[in-house]
Structure formats: structure tokens, C-alpha cells
Amino acid sequence: MKPLEHLMRENIRDLKPYQSARETHQAGGYVYLDANENPFGRSLNRYPDPLQQELKKRIALQKSTEPARIFLGNGSDEIIDLLIRAFVEPAEDNVIIPQPTYGMYEVAANIHGAEVRKVPLGKDFQPIPADILSQADAQSKLLFLCSPNNPSGNLLNEDTVRELARDFEGLVVLDEAYLEFARSAGFMSLLGNYPNLILLRTFSKASGLAGIRLGYAFADPKIIEILTSIKYPYNINRLTQRMALRRMNRFRQVRRIVRVIRRERQKVEAFLNRCSFVEQVHPSDANFLLVRVKDPRKLMDYLSNKGVIIRDRSNLTHCERAVRITIGKPGENRLLMKLCKQFDQKYNSHGT
Ligand SMILES: Cc1ncc(COP(=O)(O)O)c(C=O)c1O
């Protein structure tokens, strides 16, 4: 890995961050006449803690790490955006994105005028280090990996991640948005060995709080400091911080729901494997299934006419004729399976 000072954009290295009024004296019990707030109100009249100290402490405790190694974003999407802003010089630097994967990495890079180097994953949806490293040069600042990968649902092999973290000269962003649905501890334990590794997590999936917009990153404190210096001062609002703390106190309920979704995933997978319009169901460690079918358009139209929406992924690398189906509640999955059965009977009898 190159030194962080060389990876950072020059203007960010020289940046004097905005100092918000509320970085000190958070504890309460003061007369706050420093931030031009309206004094009338119970708590939402006040700006939220810009450093989100209580929430970071709570996450640190749960994940056995330290607050200084945590960054919170307005969804992990904000963190992806900030990483590009901090490290990728527009029109000069590039990012490497294996394909297929989550689409926002590319969109965020495009927004910032960064070159995107796409490298196909192997047919098994695992990264091929030699292919990735052969695309990298001195301007390659970020490599995006996703485990379990969206849309293929597979975890990445540990040896592959280690090799890439060791040999890629820039930062490796490893997005674990769906980790809780997998039977795996993920790659948190690698953080100490690879200072260029950044893990992304989110409250949007297993925690069931996509609506509050809260994602988080684990990384070396120096990387966290850089992200903190360029974020909007109050990027995580008070309601979000409060809701996240409340959900973390209900971790047993979250675990129970994750178990239900896993069980449902098994059921839907087994069912789809029996359908004659299905060619392949990719094994998944996430809350969705990538399914190769004979005619994705026909299936999607049939389902949407009956009120069920799934996602066409057939134009992505290695995803020919594939759709992605999110695992819903048991009743929603029963409806999906009933409709798929009808679809199967309707078209199978016509030899389609
Ligand atoms: C791999 C991956 N990362 C991140 C996100 C977005 O997370 P957030 O809601 O925290 O922005 C998604 C959403 O679908 C995703 O699939």
C-alpha cells in the first residue's frame, strides 16, 4: 500500500475542515447560544452530534472495535461517495470495479469524473487477482469488492481478499452490506493486518432500517479521520441516531428476523430449482437469489401483471437471462411461488 498522503487528493490533504459549533460540550446542561438554533423545542431543535459519539461507542462495543475506527454515513452510499471524493482525482485517477456488482460504485465514480476500470469476476463470481492487478496502475486509488456480492449472492474467498489487500497499492473497499444473512464472520478480522482495507456495513438490510439511511465503515483511524474531515457536519440526523440505538438494543429481534429470511431463502431456492423455466439458482449468502431463467422478460411481465416486482439483471456480466429476487415475508414468498407455478404450467405446456 502507498502512504495515505500519496493516495489522498491534494486539495483534501490541504483542506481546513469546517468546525461545527457542536463538536464540544455535547453532554447537555449548558446554555447553548453558539449555533443559531431555535431555543424552543425538546431535542429536534438542536443540531445532532456531528461525531455521533454515542452511536459509535455502541457499535464499537457490539463489534469489539474502537469508535476511532468507525465512520457513519447517510447510507453506505454516502461513504462510497466520500471515499471517491477523498482519494480519486477527477480526470486523473481510476477505480477498479469487478463485474457484476452493486451499481453505485460506478455511478459515484462517474459523478466525480473518475475513470472506471471494469474487470470481469470469474464465472464463479470470485475476483481473479491477476486480472485485477494487471488493470491497476499508479492512478488506481480504489478497488471495490462486495461480499456477499450483489447480485450474485456469494461470499468472496478469504485467500483472494487477502491477496488483493496485500498486492493492490490503493485502498480496498469491501462492502459487507449483506453479511448478516451469511453464516460467516466476514472480513473484520483482516483489518488489523491490512491498513488499506475499508469495510462497509449498513442498517438497510438485516437491521431492517433502509428508511433511516445509516451505513458505517470500519477502517484504520487515519482513513476515518480523512472521511470525517470532508463529510457534511451533521450528516447523520438525530432521528436516525436515535432509531439505530433503539434497534441495536433489540438485537435478538433482528437475529430472529434474519433466521426467518434465511429459512425462507432456502424454501424459495428449493422451489425454484423444481421449476422448468428455471435454468440455475445461484446459491446465496444474502437476502436475494440470482436466478437464470429461460425468458426473463416474460417472467417479469407475468409477475408484474399480478403485482409482484422482481429485478432484471440480464444485461450484467455473467448474468445472461438472470433475474434477482429479494426474499420477502413468508406470505409474499408464498405468493411468488404460487405465481411461478402458474407461470410454469402456462408456458411449459406450450413447450416454451
Ligand atoms: C452491496 C450494497 N452496498 C450498499 C448498498 C446500499 O446501502 P445503504 O442503504 O446503506 O446506502 C446496497 C443496496 O442495495 C448494496 O446492495
The ligand as an SDF file (V2000), in Angstrom:
LIG
                    3D

 16 16  0  0  0  0  0  0  0  0999 V2000
  -23.7990   -4.1010   -1.8960 C   0  0  0  0  0  0  0  0  0  0  0  0
  -24.5840   -2.9320   -1.4370 C   0  0  0  0  0  0  0  0  0  0  0  0
  -23.9740   -1.9760   -0.7390 N   0  0  0  0  0  0  0  0  0  0  0  0
  -24.6390   -0.9040   -0.2990 C   0  0  0  0  0  0  0  0  0  0  0  0
  -25.9950   -0.7530   -0.5640 C   0  0  0  0  0  0  0  0  0  0  0  0
  -26.6900    0.4950   -0.0980 C   0  0  0  0  0  0  0  0  0  0  0  0
  -26.6300    0.5840    1.2500 O   0  0  0  0  0  0  0  0  0  0  0  0
  -27.2290    1.8530    2.0090 P   0  0  0  0  0  0  0  0  0  0  0  0
  -28.7030    1.6780    2.0500 O   0  0  0  0  0  0  0  0  0  0  0  0
  -26.5680    1.7590    3.3480 O   0  0  0  0  0  0  0  0  0  0  0  0
  -26.8110    3.0790    1.2390 O   0  0  0  0  0  0  0  0  0  0  0  0
  -26.6670   -1.7190   -1.2800 C   0  0  0  0  0  0  0  0  0  0  0  0
  -28.1000   -1.5480   -1.5690 C   0  0  0  0  0  0  0  0  0  0  0  0
  -28.7490   -2.2720   -2.2420 O   0  0  0  0  0  0  0  0  0  0  0  0
  -25.9480   -2.8340   -1.7370 C   0  0  0  0  0  0  0  0  0  0  0  0
  -26.5290   -3.8030   -2.4470 O   0  0  0  0  0  0  0  0  0  0  0  0
  1  2  1  0
  2  3  1  0
  2 15  2  0
  3  4  2  0
  4  5  1  0
  5  6  1  0
  5 12  2  0
  6  7  1  0
  7  8  1  0
  8  9  2  0
  8 10  1  0
  8 11  1  0
 12 13  1  0
 12 15  1  0
 13 14  2  0
 15 16  1  0
M  END
$$$$
